[in-house]
Amino acid sequence: MGRNAVGDVRWGWQCPRCETDVPVTRDSGSETFCWACPQNTCPAVGFGFRSRRRARIALKEYRERYQDIYR
Ligand SMILES: [Zn+2]
């Protein structure tokens, strides 16, 4: 786990693909949380999370999958 452990405040909300700061927002309609990379050219997105923590975990998992593919 180490530096990238969930709950480590040093690990931020950065896009797994381009490292841009990614805002996590709450969808008032569905009561879920989502995140989307603000870069128009970047397809990274996640949605349908029941908490900010889950959204953050998903960001971490996305990053790990992405790095596995392009390692
Ligand atoms: Zn991005």
N, CA, C, O and the ligand as a Tripos MOL2 file, in Angstrom:
@<TRIPOS>MOLECULE
protein
  285   283    72     0     0
PROTEIN
NO_CHARGES

@<TRIPOS>ATOM
      1 N           0.8560   -1.1970    0.0000 N.3       1 MET1
      2 CA          0.0000    0.0000    0.0000 C.3       1 MET1
      3 C           0.8970    1.2560    0.0000 C.2       1 MET1
      4 O           1.0530    1.9000   -1.0370 O.2       1 MET1
      5 N           1.4700    1.5930    1.1260 N.am      2 GLY2
      6 CA          2.4240    2.6930    1.1530 C.3       2 GLY2
      7 C           1.8130    4.0360    0.8150 C.2       2 GLY2
      8 O           0.7340    4.3770    1.2990 O.2       2 GLY2
      9 N           2.4930    4.7870   -0.0060 N.am      3 ARG3
     10 CA          2.0830    6.1660   -0.2730 C.3       3 ARG3
     11 C           0.7290    6.2560   -0.9770 C.2       3 ARG3
     12 O           0.0320    7.2650   -0.8610 O.2       3 ARG3
     13 N           0.3630    5.2160   -1.6950 N.am      4 ASN4
     14 CA         -0.8840    5.2790   -2.4380 C.3       4 ASN4
     15 C          -2.0570    4.6570   -1.6860 C.2       4 ASN4
     16 O          -3.1110    4.4190   -2.2740 O.2       4 ASN4
     17 N          -1.8840    4.3960   -0.4060 N.am      5 ALA5
     18 CA         -2.9570    3.7770    0.3650 C.3       5 ALA5
     19 C          -4.1770    4.6950    0.4490 C.2       5 ALA5
     20 O          -4.0530    5.9110    0.5990 O.2       5 ALA5
     21 N          -5.3270    4.0970    0.3510 N.am      6 VAL6
     22 CA         -6.5500    4.8770    0.5250 C.3       6 VAL6
     23 C          -6.5820    5.4170    1.9450 C.2       6 VAL6
     24 O          -6.3420    4.6790    2.9000 O.2       6 VAL6
     25 N          -6.8730    6.6790    2.0800 N.am      7 GLY7
     26 CA         -6.8850    7.2900    3.3950 C.3       7 GLY7
     27 C          -5.6430    8.1150    3.6470 C.2       7 GLY7
     28 O          -5.5910    8.8990    4.5950 O.2       7 GLY7
     29 N          -4.6610    7.9440    2.8180 N.am      8 ASP8
     30 CA         -3.4630    8.7690    2.9190 C.3       8 ASP8
     31 C          -3.7560   10.1120    2.2660 C.2       8 ASP8
     32 O          -4.0110   10.1880    1.0640 O.2       8 ASP8
     33 N          -3.7190   11.1620    3.0640 N.am      9 VAL9
     34 CA         -4.1240   12.4700    2.5440 C.3       9 VAL9
     35 C          -3.1670   13.0070    1.4870 C.2       9 VAL9
     36 O          -3.5140   13.9170    0.7350 O.2       9 VAL9
     37 N          -1.9770   12.4510    1.4310 N.am     10 ARG10
     38 CA         -1.0460   12.9410    0.4150 C.3      10 ARG10
     39 C          -1.4300   12.4520   -0.9690 C.2      10 ARG10
     40 O          -1.0260   13.0180   -1.9850 O.2      10 ARG10
     41 N          -2.2240   11.3810   -0.9850 N.am     11 TRP11
     42 CA         -2.6760   10.8750   -2.2760 C.3      11 TRP11
     43 C          -3.9330   11.6440   -2.6680 C.2      11 TRP11
     44 O          -4.9510   11.5710   -1.9800 O.2      11 TRP11
     45 N          -3.8600   12.3700   -3.7570 N.am     12 GLY12
     46 CA         -4.9270   13.3120   -4.0660 C.3      12 GLY12
     47 C          -5.8970   12.8310   -5.1110 C.2      12 GLY12
     48 O          -5.9120   11.6600   -5.4900 O.2      12 GLY12
     49 N          -6.6970   13.7510   -5.5620 N.am     13 TRP13
     50 CA         -7.7130   13.5000   -6.5600 C.3      13 TRP13
     51 C          -7.1540   13.8620   -7.9170 C.2      13 TRP13
     52 O          -7.5580   14.8570   -8.5190 O.2      13 TRP13
     53 N          -6.2370   13.0650   -8.3910 N.am     14 GLN14
     54 CA         -5.6480   13.3720   -9.6860 C.3      14 GLN14
     55 C          -6.0720   12.3540  -10.7310 C.2      14 GLN14
     56 O          -6.2330   11.1700  -10.4390 O.2      14 GLN14
     57 N          -6.2450   12.8310  -11.9360 N.am     15 CYS15
     58 CA         -6.6220   11.9550  -13.0320 C.3      15 CYS15
     59 C          -5.5660   10.8690  -13.2150 C.2      15 CYS15
     60 O          -4.3710   11.1620  -13.2490 O.2      15 CYS15
     61 N          -6.0040    9.6170  -13.3330 N.am     16 PRO16
     62 CA         -5.0530    8.5140  -13.5170 C.3      16 PRO16
     63 C          -4.2680    8.6300  -14.8210 C.2      16 PRO16
     64 O          -3.1630    8.0980  -14.9290 O.2      16 PRO16
     65 N          -4.8200    9.3080  -15.7900 N.am     17 ARG17
     66 CA         -4.1740    9.3750  -17.1030 C.3      17 ARG17
     67 C          -3.2870   10.5920  -17.2720 C.2      17 ARG17
     68 O          -2.1920   10.4890  -17.8260 O.2      17 ARG17
     69 N          -3.7470   11.7500  -16.8000 N.am     18 CYS18
     70 CA         -3.0080   12.9750  -17.1120 C.3      18 CYS18
     71 C          -2.6310   13.7920  -15.8840 C.2      18 CYS18
     72 O          -2.0360   14.8610  -16.0210 O.2      18 CYS18
     73 N          -2.9680   13.3080  -14.6730 N.am     19 GLU19
     74 CA         -2.5540   13.9480  -13.4270 C.3      19 GLU19
     75 C          -3.2060   15.3100  -13.1950 C.2      19 GLU19
     76 O          -2.7810   16.0600  -12.3170 O.2      19 GLU19
     77 N          -4.2250   15.6270  -13.9700 N.am     20 THR20
     78 CA         -4.9650   16.8530  -13.7150 C.3      20 THR20
     79 C          -5.8200   16.6710  -12.4640 C.2      20 THR20
     80 O          -6.3290   15.5780  -12.2140 O.2      20 THR20
     81 N          -5.9810   17.7300  -11.6820 N.am     21 ASP21
     82 CA         -6.8610   17.6430  -10.5210 C.3      21 ASP21
     83 C          -8.2820   17.3300  -10.9790 C.2      21 ASP21
     84 O          -8.8260   17.9970  -11.8590 O.2      21 ASP21
     85 N          -8.8710   16.3060  -10.3690 N.am     22 VAL22
     86 CA        -10.2020   15.8680  -10.7660 C.3      22 VAL22
     87 C         -11.2020   16.1810   -9.6490 C.2      22 VAL22
     88 O         -11.0210   15.7200   -8.5220 O.2      22 VAL22
     89 N         -12.2290   16.9390   -9.9350 N.am     23 PRO23
     90 CA        -13.2440   17.2230   -8.9210 C.3      23 PRO23
     91 C         -14.2140   16.0620   -8.7690 C.2      23 PRO23
     92 O         -14.6520   15.4700   -9.7550 O.2      23 PRO23
     93 N         -14.5430   15.7460   -7.5220 N.am     24 VAL24
     94 CA        -15.5710   14.7420   -7.2730 C.3      24 VAL24
     95 C         -16.8450   15.4800   -6.8890 C.2      24 VAL24
     96 O         -16.8500   16.2930   -5.9650 O.2      24 VAL24
     97 N         -17.9080   15.1930   -7.5950 N.am     25 THR25
     98 CA        -19.1520   15.9150   -7.3720 C.3      25 THR25
     99 C         -20.2830   14.9580   -7.0030 C.2      25 THR25
    100 O         -20.2340   13.7630   -7.2930 O.2      25 THR25
    101 N         -21.2860   15.5120   -6.3660 N.am     26 ARG26
    102 CA        -22.4130   14.7120   -5.9410 C.3      26 ARG26
    103 C         -23.5850   15.0030   -6.8700 C.2      26 ARG26
    104 O         -23.9510   16.1580   -7.0890 O.2      26 ARG26
    105 N         -24.1600   13.9460   -7.4080 N.am     27 ASP27
    106 CA        -25.3150   14.0860   -8.2760 C.3      27 ASP27
    107 C         -26.5680   14.0910   -7.4150 C.2      27 ASP27
    108 O         -26.9420   13.0650   -6.8480 O.2      27 ASP27
    109 N         -27.2050   15.2290   -7.3180 N.am     28 SER28
    110 CA        -28.3550   15.3530   -6.4170 C.3      28 SER28
    111 C         -29.5400   14.5080   -6.8850 C.2      28 SER28
    112 O         -30.4070   14.1530   -6.0860 O.2      28 SER28
    113 N         -29.5760   14.1890   -8.1720 N.am     29 GLY29
    114 CA        -30.6790   13.3810   -8.6780 C.3      29 GLY29
    115 C         -30.6060   11.9340   -8.2390 C.2      29 GLY29
    116 O         -31.5920   11.3660   -7.7680 O.2      29 GLY29
    117 N         -29.4200   11.3320   -8.3960 N.am     30 SER30
    118 CA        -29.2720    9.9150   -8.0930 C.3      30 SER30
    119 C         -28.6220    9.6660   -6.7360 C.2      30 SER30
    120 O         -28.4800    8.5160   -6.3210 O.2      30 SER30
    121 N         -28.2220   10.7470   -6.0330 N.am     31 GLU31
    122 CA        -27.6040   10.6080   -4.7130 C.3      31 GLU31
    123 C         -26.3000    9.8250   -4.7800 C.2      31 GLU31
    124 O         -25.9280    9.1470   -3.8220 O.2      31 GLU31
    125 N         -25.6170    9.9170   -5.8910 N.am     32 THR32
    126 CA        -24.3320    9.2390   -6.0130 C.3      32 THR32
    127 C         -23.2400   10.2580   -6.3160 C.2      32 THR32
    128 O         -23.5120   11.4050   -6.6680 O.2      32 THR32
    129 N         -22.0180    9.8110   -6.1710 N.am     33 PHE33
    130 CA        -20.8700   10.6620   -6.4370 C.3      33 PHE33
    131 C         -20.2270   10.2540   -7.7620 C.2      33 PHE33
    132 O         -20.2510    9.0890   -8.1590 O.2      33 PHE33
    133 N         -19.6610   11.2380   -8.4210 N.am     34 CYS34
    134 CA        -18.9880   10.9390   -9.6750 C.3      34 CYS34
    135 C         -17.7520   11.8110   -9.8130 C.2      34 CYS34
    136 O         -17.6020   12.8200   -9.1250 O.2      34 CYS34
    137 N         -16.8760   11.4060  -10.7080 N.am     35 TRP35
    138 CA        -15.7110   12.2340  -11.0300 C.3      35 TRP35
    139 C         -15.4940   12.1480  -12.5250 C.2      35 TRP35
    140 O         -15.8360   11.1490  -13.1580 O.2      35 TRP35
    141 N         -14.9340   13.1820  -13.0740 N.am     36 ALA36
    142 CA        -14.6390   13.2070  -14.5000 C.3      36 ALA36
    143 C         -13.4550   14.1280  -14.7330 C.2      36 ALA36
    144 O         -13.3780   15.2230  -14.1750 O.2      36 ALA36
    145 N         -12.5530   13.6740  -15.5520 N.am     37 CYS37
    146 CA        -11.3840   14.4930  -15.8580 C.3      37 CYS37
    147 C         -11.8180   15.7520  -16.6070 C.2      37 CYS37
    148 O         -12.5470   15.6550  -17.5950 O.2      37 CYS37
    149 N         -11.3870   16.9260  -16.1570 N.am     38 PRO38
    150 CA        -11.7970   18.1780  -16.8070 C.3      38 PRO38
    151 C         -11.1410   18.4250  -18.1570 C.2      38 PRO38
    152 O         -11.5320   19.3480  -18.8710 O.2      38 PRO38
    153 N         -10.1530   17.6170  -18.5180 N.am     39 GLN39
    154 CA         -9.5000   17.8040  -19.8190 C.3      39 GLN39
    155 C         -10.3930   17.2370  -20.9270 C.2      39 GLN39
    156 O         -10.8170   16.0830  -20.8630 O.2      39 GLN39
    157 N         -10.6650   18.0400  -21.9180 N.am     40 ASN40
    158 CA        -11.5410   17.5980  -23.0050 C.3      40 ASN40
    159 C         -10.9810   16.3980  -23.7580 C.2      40 ASN40
    160 O         -11.7290   15.5770  -24.2900 O.2      40 ASN40
    161 N          -9.6760   16.3090  -23.7960 N.am     41 THR41
    162 CA         -9.0530   15.2510  -24.5850 C.3      41 THR41
    163 C          -8.8840   13.9610  -23.7970 C.2      41 THR41
    164 O          -8.4150   12.9590  -24.3370 O.2      41 THR41
    165 N          -9.2610   13.9770  -22.5330 N.am     42 CYS42
    166 CA         -9.0220   12.8250  -21.6700 C.3      42 CYS42
    167 C         -10.3420   12.1170  -21.3570 C.2      42 CYS42
    168 O         -11.2860   12.7620  -20.9000 O.2      42 CYS42
    169 N         -10.4270   10.8100  -21.5920 N.am     43 PRO43
    170 CA        -11.6820   10.0840  -21.4260 C.3      43 PRO43
    171 C         -11.9210    9.5390  -20.0180 C.2      43 PRO43
    172 O         -12.9110    8.8400  -19.8010 O.2      43 PRO43
    173 N         -11.0620    9.8310  -19.0720 N.am     44 ALA44
    174 CA        -11.2040    9.2380  -17.7410 C.3      44 ALA44
    175 C         -12.4540    9.7670  -17.0370 C.2      44 ALA44
    176 O         -12.6550   10.9750  -16.9140 O.2      44 ALA44
    177 N         -13.2810    8.8400  -16.5830 N.am     45 VAL45
    178 CA        -14.5030    9.2260  -15.8900 C.3      45 VAL45
    179 C         -14.9630    8.0660  -15.0170 C.2      45 VAL45
    180 O         -14.7020    6.9030  -15.3220 O.2      45 VAL45
    181 N         -15.6520    8.3970  -13.9270 N.am     46 GLY46
    182 CA        -16.2390    7.3680  -13.0780 C.3      46 GLY46
    183 C         -17.4890    7.9300  -12.4330 C.2      46 GLY46
    184 O         -17.5420    9.1170  -12.1100 O.2      46 GLY46
    185 N         -18.4910    7.0980  -12.2440 N.am     47 PHE47
    186 CA        -19.7340    7.6110  -11.6620 C.3      47 PHE47
    187 C         -20.5080    6.4930  -10.9870 C.2      47 PHE47
    188 O         -20.2110    5.3140  -11.1800 O.2      47 PHE47
    189 N         -21.4990    6.8690  -10.1980 N.am     48 GLY48
    190 CA        -22.3540    5.8910   -9.5400 C.3      48 GLY48
    191 C         -21.8270    5.4400   -8.1850 C.2      48 GLY48
    192 O         -22.2200    4.3780   -7.7010 O.2      48 GLY48
    193 N         -20.9450    6.2200   -7.5590 N.am     49 PHE49
    194 CA        -20.3730    5.8250   -6.2780 C.3      49 PHE49
    195 C         -21.2410    6.3260   -5.1300 C.2      49 PHE49
    196 O         -21.7740    7.4350   -5.1750 O.2      49 PHE49
    197 N         -21.3740    5.4930   -4.1040 N.am     50 ARG50
    198 CA        -22.2670    5.8440   -3.0080 C.3      50 ARG50
    199 C         -21.6280    6.7560   -1.9770 C.2      50 ARG50
    200 O         -22.3130    7.2580   -1.0860 O.2      50 ARG50
    201 N         -20.3420    6.9740   -2.0840 N.am     51 SER51
    202 CA        -19.6770    7.8870   -1.1530 C.3      51 SER51
    203 C         -18.4400    8.4710   -1.8150 C.2      51 SER51
    204 O         -17.9450    7.9520   -2.8160 O.2      51 SER51
    205 N         -17.9530    9.5590   -1.2380 N.am     52 ARG52
    206 CA        -16.7080   10.1360   -1.7590 C.3      52 ARG52
    207 C         -15.5660    9.1510   -1.6310 C.2      52 ARG52
    208 O         -14.6820    9.0820   -2.4850 O.2      52 ARG52
    209 N         -15.6010    8.3820   -0.5400 N.am     53 ARG53
    210 CA        -14.5250    7.4150   -0.3290 C.3      53 ARG53
    211 C         -14.5200    6.3720   -1.4420 C.2      53 ARG53
    212 O         -13.4640    6.0020   -1.9540 O.2      53 ARG53
    213 N         -15.7190    5.9020   -1.8110 N.am     54 ARG54
    214 CA        -15.7870    4.9090   -2.8930 C.3      54 ARG54
    215 C         -15.3100    5.5070   -4.2120 C.2      54 ARG54
    216 O         -14.6480    4.8390   -5.0060 O.2      54 ARG54
    217 N         -15.6520    6.7580   -4.4310 N.am     55 ALA55
    218 CA        -15.1970    7.4160   -5.6540 C.3      55 ALA55
    219 C         -13.6730    7.4910   -5.6700 C.2      55 ALA55
    220 O         -13.0330    7.3150   -6.7070 O.2      55 ALA55
    221 N         -13.1160    7.7550   -4.5020 N.am     56 ARG56
    222 CA        -11.6650    7.8620   -4.4100 C.3      56 ARG56
    223 C         -11.0010    6.5040   -4.6240 C.2      56 ARG56
    224 O          -9.9770    6.4000   -5.3000 O.2      56 ARG56
    225 N         -11.5950    5.4730   -4.0420 N.am     57 ILE57
    226 CA        -11.0730    4.1190   -4.2420 C.3      57 ILE57
    227 C         -11.1250    3.7640   -5.7260 C.2      57 ILE57
    228 O         -10.1970    3.1560   -6.2610 O.2      57 ILE57
    229 N         -12.2170    4.1490   -6.3820 N.am     58 ALA58
    230 CA        -12.3570    3.8610   -7.8080 C.3      58 ALA58
    231 C         -11.2900    4.5890   -8.6200 C.2      58 ALA58
    232 O         -10.7620    4.0470   -9.5910 O.2      58 ALA58
    233 N         -10.9830    5.7950   -8.2240 N.am     59 LEU59
    234 CA         -9.9110    6.5380   -8.8890 C.3      59 LEU59
    235 C          -8.5880    5.7890   -8.7500 C.2      59 LEU59
    236 O          -7.8150    5.6850   -9.7030 O.2      59 LEU59
    237 N          -8.3450    5.2800   -7.5710 N.am     60 LYS60
    238 CA         -7.1140    4.5340   -7.3260 C.3      60 LYS60
    239 C          -7.0840    3.2680   -8.1770 C.2      60 LYS60
    240 O          -6.0540    2.9360   -8.7630 O.2      60 LYS60
    241 N          -8.2170    2.5610   -8.2470 N.am     61 GLU61
    242 CA         -8.2660    1.3300   -9.0260 C.3      61 GLU61
    243 C          -8.1300    1.6210  -10.5230 C.2      61 GLU61
    244 O          -7.4890    0.8700  -11.2580 O.2      61 GLU61
    245 N          -8.7350    2.7050  -10.9530 N.am     62 TYR62
    246 CA         -8.6030    3.1150  -12.3480 C.3      62 TYR62
    247 C          -7.1240    3.3440  -12.6630 C.2      62 TYR62
    248 O          -6.6210    2.9050  -13.6970 O.2      62 TYR62
    249 N          -6.4490    4.0290  -11.7640 N.am     63 ARG63
    250 CA         -5.0330    4.3230  -11.9640 C.3      63 ARG63
    251 C          -4.2360    3.0310  -12.0700 C.2      63 ARG63
    252 O          -3.3540    2.9030  -12.9190 O.2      63 ARG63
    253 N          -4.5520    2.0720  -11.2010 N.am     64 GLU64
    254 CA         -3.8100    0.8120  -11.2160 C.3      64 GLU64
    255 C          -4.0740    0.0440  -12.5020 C.2      64 GLU64
    256 O          -3.1480   -0.5320  -13.0720 O.2      64 GLU64
    257 N          -5.3190    0.0230  -12.9720 N.am     65 ARG65
    258 CA         -5.6360   -0.6550  -14.2370 C.3      65 ARG65
    259 C          -4.9130    0.0160  -15.3900 C.2      65 ARG65
    260 O          -4.3350   -0.6470  -16.2520 O.2      65 ARG65
    261 N          -4.9560    1.3320  -15.3920 N.am     66 TYR66
    262 CA         -4.3330    2.0960  -16.4650 C.3      66 TYR66
    263 C          -2.8270    1.8230  -16.5180 C.2      66 TYR66
    264 O          -2.2490    1.6500  -17.5910 O.2      66 TYR66
    265 N          -2.2150    1.7890  -15.3500 N.am     67 GLN67
    266 CA         -0.7760    1.5530  -15.3190 C.3      67 GLN67
    267 C          -0.4390    0.1240  -15.6970 C.2      67 GLN67
    268 O           0.6290   -0.1340  -16.2530 O.2      67 GLN67
    269 N          -1.3370   -0.8120  -15.4000 N.am     68 ASP68
    270 CA         -1.1080   -2.1910  -15.8040 C.3      68 ASP68
    271 C          -1.0930   -2.3060  -17.3220 C.2      68 ASP68
    272 O          -0.2720   -3.0270  -17.8900 O.2      68 ASP68
    273 N          -2.0060   -1.5920  -17.9740 N.am     69 ILE69
    274 CA         -2.1480   -1.6870  -19.4150 C.3      69 ILE69
    275 C          -0.9300   -1.0890  -20.1160 C.2      69 ILE69
    276 O          -0.4500   -1.6240  -21.1150 O.2      69 ILE69
    277 N          -0.4430    0.0110  -19.5880 N.am     70 TYR70
    278 CA          0.6110    0.7440  -20.3020 C.3      70 TYR70
    279 C           1.9990    0.5570  -19.7140 C.2      70 TYR70
    280 O           2.9390    1.2660  -20.0750 O.2      70 TYR70
    281 N           2.1200   -0.3950  -18.8120 N.am     71 ARG71
    282 CA          3.4240   -0.6240  -18.2000 C.3      71 ARG71
    283 C           4.4040   -1.1870  -19.2270 C.2      71 ARG71
    284 O           5.5610   -1.4470  -18.8980 O.2      71 ARG71
    285 ZN         -7.2750   13.1410  -17.3840 Zn       72 ZN72
@<TRIPOS>BOND
     1     1     2 1
     2     2     3 1
     3     3     4 2
     4     3     5 am
     5     5     6 1
     6     6     7 1
     7     7     8 2
     8     7     9 am
     9     9    10 1
    10    10    11 1
    11    11    12 2
    12    11    13 am
    13    13    14 1
    14    14    15 1
    15    15    16 2
    16    15    17 am
    17    17    18 1
    18    18    19 1
    19    19    20 2
    20    19    21 am
    21    21    22 1
    22    22    23 1
    23    23    24 2
    24    23    25 am
    25    25    26 1
    26    26    27 1
    27    27    28 2
    28    27    29 am
    29    29    30 1
    30    30    31 1
    31    31    32 2
    32    31    33 am
    33    33    34 1
    34    34    35 1
    35    35    36 2
    36    35    37 am
    37    37    38 1
    38    38    39 1
    39    39    40 2
    40    39    41 am
    41    41    42 1
    42    42    43 1
    43    43    44 2
    44    43    45 am
    45    45    46 1
    46    46    47 1
    47    47    48 2
    48    47    49 am
    49    49    50 1
    50    50    51 1
    51    51    52 2
    52    51    53 am
    53    53    54 1
    54    54    55 1
    55    55    56 2
    56    55    57 am
    57    57    58 1
    58    58    59 1
    59    59    60 2
    60    59    61 am
    61    61    62 1
    62    62    63 1
    63    63    64 2
    64    63    65 am
    65    65    66 1
    66    66    67 1
    67    67    68 2
    68    67    69 am
    69    69    70 1
    70    70    71 1
    71    71    72 2
    72    71    73 am
    73    73    74 1
    74    74    75 1
    75    75    76 2
    76    75    77 am
    77    77    78 1
    78    78    79 1
    79    79    80 2
    80    79    81 am
    81    81    82 1
    82    82    83 1
    83    83    84 2
    84    83    85 am
    85    85    86 1
    86    86    87 1
    87    87    88 2
    88    87    89 am
    89    89    90 1
    90    90    91 1
    91    91    92 2
    92    91    93 am
    93    93    94 1
    94    94    95 1
    95    95    96 2
    96    95    97 am
    97    97    98 1
    98    98    99 1
    99    99   100 2
   100    99   101 am
   101   101   102 1
   102   102   103 1
   103   103   104 2
   104   103   105 am
   105   105   106 1
   106   106   107 1
   107   107   108 2
   108   107   109 am
   109   109   110 1
   110   110   111 1
   111   111   112 2
   112   111   113 am
   113   113   114 1
   114   114   115 1
   115   115   116 2
   116   115   117 am
   117   117   118 1
   118   118   119 1
   119   119   120 2
   120   119   121 am
   121   121   122 1
   122   122   123 1
   123   123   124 2
   124   123   125 am
   125   125   126 1
   126   126   127 1
   127   127   128 2
   128   127   129 am
   129   129   130 1
   130   130   131 1
   131   131   132 2
   132   131   133 am
   133   133   134 1
   134   134   135 1
   135   135   136 2
   136   135   137 am
   137   137   138 1
   138   138   139 1
   139   139   140 2
   140   139   141 am
   141   141   142 1
   142   142   143 1
   143   143   144 2
   144   143   145 am
   145   145   146 1
   146   146   147 1
   147   147   148 2
   148   147   149 am
   149   149   150 1
   150   150   151 1
   151   151   152 2
   152   151   153 am
   153   153   154 1
   154   154   155 1
   155   155   156 2
   156   155   157 am
   157   157   158 1
   158   158   159 1
   159   159   160 2
   160   159   161 am
   161   161   162 1
   162   162   163 1
   163   163   164 2
   164   163   165 am
   165   165   166 1
   166   166   167 1
   167   167   168 2
   168   167   169 am
   169   169   170 1
   170   170   171 1
   171   171   172 2
   172   171   173 am
   173   173   174 1
   174   174   175 1
   175   175   176 2
   176   175   177 am
   177   177   178 1
   178   178   179 1
   179   179   180 2
   180   179   181 am
   181   181   182 1
   182   182   183 1
   183   183   184 2
   184   183   185 am
   185   185   186 1
   186   186   187 1
   187   187   188 2
   188   187   189 am
   189   189   190 1
   190   190   191 1
   191   191   192 2
   192   191   193 am
   193   193   194 1
   194   194   195 1
   195   195   196 2
   196   195   197 am
   197   197   198 1
   198   198   199 1
   199   199   200 2
   200   199   201 am
   201   201   202 1
   202   202   203 1
   203   203   204 2
   204   203   205 am
   205   205   206 1
   206   206   207 1
   207   207   208 2
   208   207   209 am
   209   209   210 1
   210   210   211 1
   211   211   212 2
   212   211   213 am
   213   213   214 1
   214   214   215 1
   215   215   216 2
   216   215   217 am
   217   217   218 1
   218   218   219 1
   219   219   220 2
   220   219   221 am
   221   221   222 1
   222   222   223 1
   223   223   224 2
   224   223   225 am
   225   225   226 1
   226   226   227 1
   227   227   228 2
   228   227   229 am
   229   229   230 1
   230   230   231 1
   231   231   232 2
   232   231   233 am
   233   233   234 1
   234   234   235 1
   235   235   236 2
   236   235   237 am
   237   237   238 1
   238   238   239 1
   239   239   240 2
   240   239   241 am
   241   241   242 1
   242   242   243 1
   243   243   244 2
   244   243   245 am
   245   245   246 1
   246   246   247 1
   247   247   248 2
   248   247   249 am
   249   249   250 1
   250   250   251 1
   251   251   252 2
   252   251   253 am
   253   253   254 1
   254   254   255 1
   255   255   256 2
   256   255   257 am
   257   257   258 1
   258   258   259 1
   259   259   260 2
   260   259   261 am
   261   261   262 1
   262   262   263 1
   263   263   264 2
   264   263   265 am
   265   265   266 1
   266   266   267 1
   267   267   268 2
   268   267   269 am
   269   269   270 1
   270   270   271 1
   271   271   272 2
   272   271   273 am
   273   273   274 1
   274   274   275 1
   275   275   276 2
   276   275   277 am
   277   277   278 1
   278   278   279 1
   279   279   280 2
   280   279   281 am
   281   281   282 1
   282   282   283 1
   283   283   284 2
@<TRIPOS>SUBSTRUCTURE
     1 MET1         2 RESIDUE 1 A MET
     2 GLY2         6 RESIDUE 1 A GLY
     3 ARG3        10 RESIDUE 1 A ARG
     4 ASN4        14 RESIDUE 1 A ASN
     5 ALA5        18 RESIDUE 1 A ALA
     6 VAL6        22 RESIDUE 1 A VAL
     7 GLY7        26 RESIDUE 1 A GLY
     8 ASP8        30 RESIDUE 1 A ASP
     9 VAL9        34 RESIDUE 1 A VAL
    10 ARG10       38 RESIDUE 1 A ARG
    11 TRP11       42 RESIDUE 1 A TRP
    12 GLY12       46 RESIDUE 1 A GLY
    13 TRP13       50 RESIDUE 1 A TRP
    14 GLN14       54 RESIDUE 1 A GLN
    15 CYS15       58 RESIDUE 1 A CYS
    16 PRO16       62 RESIDUE 1 A PRO
    17 ARG17       66 RESIDUE 1 A ARG
    18 CYS18       70 RESIDUE 1 A CYS
    19 GLU19       74 RESIDUE 1 A GLU
    20 THR20       78 RESIDUE 1 A THR
    21 ASP21       82 RESIDUE 1 A ASP
    22 VAL22       86 RESIDUE 1 A VAL
    23 PRO23       90 RESIDUE 1 A PRO
    24 VAL24       94 RESIDUE 1 A VAL
    25 THR25       98 RESIDUE 1 A THR
    26 ARG26      102 RESIDUE 1 A ARG
    27 ASP27      106 RESIDUE 1 A ASP
    28 SER28      110 RESIDUE 1 A SER
    29 GLY29      114 RESIDUE 1 A GLY
    30 SER30      118 RESIDUE 1 A SER
    31 GLU31      122 RESIDUE 1 A GLU
    32 THR32      126 RESIDUE 1 A THR
    33 PHE33      130 RESIDUE 1 A PHE
    34 CYS34      134 RESIDUE 1 A CYS
    35 TRP35      138 RESIDUE 1 A TRP
    36 ALA36      142 RESIDUE 1 A ALA
    37 CYS37      146 RESIDUE 1 A CYS
    38 PRO38      150 RESIDUE 1 A PRO
    39 GLN39      154 RESIDUE 1 A GLN
    40 ASN40      158 RESIDUE 1 A ASN
    41 THR41      162 RESIDUE 1 A THR
    42 CYS42      166 RESIDUE 1 A CYS
    43 PRO43      170 RESIDUE 1 A PRO
    44 ALA44      174 RESIDUE 1 A ALA
    45 VAL45      178 RESIDUE 1 A VAL
    46 GLY46      182 RESIDUE 1 A GLY
    47 PHE47      186 RESIDUE 1 A PHE
    48 GLY48      190 RESIDUE 1 A GLY
    49 PHE49      194 RESIDUE 1 A PHE
    50 ARG50      198 RESIDUE 1 A ARG
    51 SER51      202 RESIDUE 1 A SER
    52 ARG52      206 RESIDUE 1 A ARG
    53 ARG53      210 RESIDUE 1 A ARG
    54 ARG54      214 RESIDUE 1 A ARG
    55 ALA55      218 RESIDUE 1 A ALA
    56 ARG56      222 RESIDUE 1 A ARG
    57 ILE57      226 RESIDUE 1 A ILE
    58 ALA58      230 RESIDUE 1 A ALA
    59 LEU59      234 RESIDUE 1 A LEU
    60 LYS60      238 RESIDUE 1 A LYS
    61 GLU61      242 RESIDUE 1 A GLU
    62 TYR62      246 RESIDUE 1 A TYR
    63 ARG63      250 RESIDUE 1 A ARG
    64 GLU64      254 RESIDUE 1 A GLU
    65 ARG65      258 RESIDUE 1 A ARG
    66 TYR66      262 RESIDUE 1 A TYR
    67 GLN67      266 RESIDUE 1 A GLN
    68 ASP68      270 RESIDUE 1 A ASP
    69 ILE69      274 RESIDUE 1 A ILE
    70 TYR70      278 RESIDUE 1 A TYR
    71 ARG71      282 RESIDUE 1 A ARG
    72 ZN72       285 GROUP 0 **** ****
